Amino acid sequence: MTKNKKESFFWTSYSDLMTSLFFVMLVLFVLTIVLLHNKIMEIDSERKATQEQLDKIKEVEDAVKNIDSRYFQYDADYKRHTLVNIDVSFERGSSDIYDIPEYQRNKLVEAGNSITNFVRDAAKSNDNVKYLLILEGQSSKDSYTRNYELSYERALALYKYWAIQQVNFDPHVCEVIISGSGHSSPFRQQPDIDGNKANQRFVIHIIPKIGEIK
């Protein structure tokens, strides 16, 4: 093979190689652009979905603010609504609901009905949201050995009294939790000292329970 033919063959092969490499690089470049575009679209879609979820959560939290403010007040520290403006003090060592004066018990019935009405209306507007209704019994600080049992019995007494007064909660949208915290709850009347009758009571908390948000 002559020198000229060898050089011609070399440059032809070199040209083919460069063309192939250019084609490979072009394919890789296009593929990279497509992948980046898809990733950007995915991130944007996730961002929009996250914002929609946050908007729905805020909507649920705002909805709870519509509950009757005569009986419930929002506690920003614990992010829940708590019973107010009703004296629910028991006698020392007692869980008898009739320790509470009749006019205060009437307020309790009204407060219970306001919860059922609120939960019913909220479920109509958003069936993905449920509510926790926590009845938390408490006791004053003293030497009584059954304070935890007693505090639970006070919460249970309210639940039973509501049932007698036809205040019932749909279990599909409102889960009722009956608890007794003795004298260990952060929700205490001050001064939190021995024998403070104001802590011989129950408190009511309402908390939204958000399910899967799509």
C-alpha positions as CSV (number, residue, x, y, z in Angstrom):
1,M,0.0,0.0,0.0
2,T,1.4,3.4,-1.0
3,K,2.0,6.2,1.5
4,N,-0.9,8.3,0.0
5,K,-3.3,5.4,0.2
6,K,-2.3,4.8,3.8
7,E,-2.9,8.5,4.7
8,S,-6.2,8.5,2.9
9,F,-7.4,5.4,4.8
10,F,-6.2,6.9,8.1
11,W,-8.1,10.2,7.6
12,T,-11.2,8.3,6.4
13,S,-11.2,6.1,9.5
14,Y,-10.5,9.1,11.7
15,S,-13.4,11.0,10.2
16,D,-15.7,8.1,10.7
17,L,-14.5,7.8,14.4
18,M,-15.1,11.5,15.0
19,T,-18.5,11.3,13.4
20,S,-19.4,8.4,15.6
21,L,-18.1,10.1,18.7
22,F,-20.0,13.3,17.8
23,F,-23.2,11.2,17.4
24,V,-22.7,9.5,20.7
25,M,-22.0,12.9,22.5
26,L,-25.1,14.3,20.8
27,V,-27.3,11.4,22.0
28,L,-25.9,11.8,25.5
29,F,-26.5,15.5,25.5
30,V,-30.1,15.1,24.3
31,L,-30.6,12.3,26.9
32,T,-29.2,14.5,29.7
33,I,-31.5,17.4,28.7
34,V,-34.5,15.1,28.7
35,L,-33.6,13.7,32.1
36,L,-33.0,17.1,33.5
37,H,-36.3,18.3,32.1
38,N,-38.1,15.3,33.6
39,K,-36.4,15.9,37.0
40,I,-37.4,19.6,37.0
41,M,-41.0,18.7,36.2
42,E,-41.0,16.0,38.9
43,I,-39.6,18.5,41.5
44,D,-42.1,21.1,40.4
45,S,-45.0,18.6,40.7
46,E,-43.8,17.6,44.2
47,R,-43.5,21.2,45.2
48,K,-47.1,21.9,44.0
49,A,-48.4,18.8,45.8
50,T,-46.6,19.7,49.0
51,Q,-48.1,23.2,48.8
52,E,-51.6,21.8,48.2
53,Q,-51.1,19.5,51.3
54,L,-50.0,22.4,53.4
55,D,-53.0,24.4,52.2
56,K,-55.3,21.6,53.2
57,I,-53.7,21.3,56.6
58,K,-54.1,25.0,57.2
59,E,-57.7,24.7,56.0
60,V,-58.4,22.0,58.6
61,E,-56.7,24.0,61.4
62,D,-58.7,27.1,60.4
63,A,-61.9,25.1,60.4
64,V,-61.4,24.2,64.1
65,K,-61.5,27.9,64.9
66,N,-65.1,28.0,64.0
67,I,-66.1,26.0,67.0
68,D,-68.2,27.8,69.6
69,S,-65.9,30.3,71.3
70,R,-68.2,30.6,74.3
71,Y,-66.9,27.2,75.5
72,F,-63.7,26.6,73.7
73,Q,-60.5,28.5,73.4
74,Y,-57.5,27.9,71.2
75,D,-54.3,27.0,73.0
76,A,-51.4,28.1,70.7
77,D,-48.8,26.4,72.8
78,Y,-50.4,23.0,72.6
79,K,-52.2,23.6,69.2
80,R,-55.6,22.4,70.5
81,H,-58.9,23.9,71.6
82,T,-59.7,23.5,75.3
83,L,-62.9,23.9,77.4
84,V,-63.2,27.3,79.1
85,N,-65.8,29.4,81.0
86,I,-67.4,26.4,82.7
87,D,-66.7,25.5,86.4
88,V,-66.4,21.7,86.5
89,S,-64.9,21.3,90.0
90,F,-65.7,18.1,91.9
91,E,-65.6,17.6,95.7
92,R,-62.4,16.2,97.1
93,G,-62.3,12.4,96.4
94,S,-65.5,12.5,94.4
95,S,-66.3,11.7,90.7
96,D,-70.0,12.5,91.0
97,I,-71.0,14.7,88.1
98,Y,-73.8,16.1,90.2
99,D,-71.1,17.9,92.3
100,I,-71.2,20.3,89.5
101,P,-74.0,22.9,89.8
102,E,-77.0,22.4,87.4
103,Y,-76.5,25.6,85.5
104,Q,-72.9,24.5,84.8
105,R,-74.0,21.1,83.8
106,N,-76.4,22.7,81.3
107,K,-73.4,24.6,79.9
108,L,-71.7,21.2,79.5
109,V,-74.6,19.9,77.5
110,E,-74.5,23.0,75.3
111,A,-70.7,22.6,74.9
112,G,-71.2,18.9,73.9
113,N,-73.8,19.7,71.4
114,S,-71.6,22.4,69.9
115,I,-68.9,19.8,69.4
116,T,-71.3,17.4,67.7
117,N,-72.6,20.1,65.4
118,F,-69.1,21.3,64.5
119,V,-67.8,17.8,63.8
120,R,-70.9,17.0,61.6
121,D,-70.5,20.2,59.6
122,A,-66.7,19.8,59.2
123,A,-67.2,16.2,57.9
124,K,-69.5,17.5,55.2
125,S,-66.9,19.9,53.9
126,N,-63.9,17.6,54.2
127,D,-64.4,13.8,54.6
128,N,-60.7,13.2,55.0
129,V,-60.5,14.8,58.4
130,K,-61.4,13.2,61.7
131,Y,-61.3,14.7,65.2
132,L,-59.9,13.5,68.5
133,L,-62.1,14.5,71.5
134,I,-60.0,14.0,74.7
135,L,-61.8,14.0,78.0
136,E,-59.0,14.4,80.5
137,G,-59.8,14.0,84.2
138,Q,-57.6,15.6,86.8
139,S,-57.1,15.7,90.6
140,S,-55.6,18.1,93.0
141,K,-52.3,17.5,94.7
142,D,-52.8,15.6,97.9
143,S,-52.1,12.3,99.6
144,Y,-55.0,10.5,98.1
145,T,-53.7,7.2,96.7
146,R,-56.3,6.8,93.9
147,N,-55.8,10.2,92.2
148,Y,-55.1,8.6,88.8
149,E,-58.2,6.3,89.0
150,L,-60.3,9.2,90.4
151,S,-59.3,11.6,87.6
152,Y,-60.2,8.9,85.0
153,E,-63.6,8.4,86.7
154,R,-64.2,12.2,86.5
155,A,-63.7,12.1,82.7
156,L,-65.9,9.0,82.4
157,A,-68.6,10.7,84.5
158,L,-68.8,13.5,81.9
159,Y,-69.0,11.0,79.0
160,K,-71.8,9.1,80.7
161,Y,-73.6,12.3,81.6
162,W,-73.5,13.4,77.9
163,A,-74.9,10.0,76.9
164,I,-77.8,10.5,79.3
165,Q,-78.4,13.9,77.8
166,Q,-78.3,12.5,74.2
167,V,-75.0,14.1,73.4
168,N,-73.5,11.4,71.2
169,F,-70.5,11.5,68.8
170,D,-70.3,9.8,65.4
171,P,-67.3,7.4,65.9
172,H,-66.6,7.6,62.1
173,V,-65.6,11.3,62.4
174,C,-64.9,11.9,66.1
175,E,-62.8,9.5,68.2
176,V,-63.5,10.0,72.0
177,I,-60.6,9.3,74.3
178,I,-61.3,9.1,78.1
179,S,-58.2,9.6,80.2
180,G,-57.1,10.5,83.7
181,S,-53.8,12.4,84.3
182,G,-54.0,12.7,88.1
183,H,-52.0,15.8,89.0
184,S,-49.4,15.3,86.2
185,S,-51.0,17.2,83.3
186,P,-49.6,20.5,82.0
187,F,-53.1,21.9,81.9
188,R,-53.4,22.9,85.6
189,Q,-55.0,25.7,87.4
190,Q,-52.6,27.9,89.3
191,P,-51.5,27.9,92.1
192,D,-51.0,24.2,91.6
193,I,-50.9,23.4,95.3
194,D,-52.3,20.7,97.6
195,G,-56.0,20.7,97.8
196,N,-56.7,23.3,95.0
197,K,-60.3,22.4,94.2
198,A,-60.0,24.1,90.8
199,N,-57.9,21.1,89.7
200,Q,-60.5,18.5,90.9
201,R,-62.0,18.6,87.4
202,F,-61.8,17.5,83.8
203,V,-60.7,19.3,80.7
204,I,-61.9,18.8,77.2
205,H,-59.5,19.0,74.2
206,I,-60.4,19.0,70.5
207,I,-57.7,18.1,68.0
208,P,-58.0,17.6,64.2
209,K,-56.7,14.2,63.0
210,I,-55.7,14.5,59.4
211,G,-55.6,11.3,57.3
212,E,-54.0,10.8,54.0
213,I,-53.9,14.0,52.0
214,K,-54.0,13.6,48.3
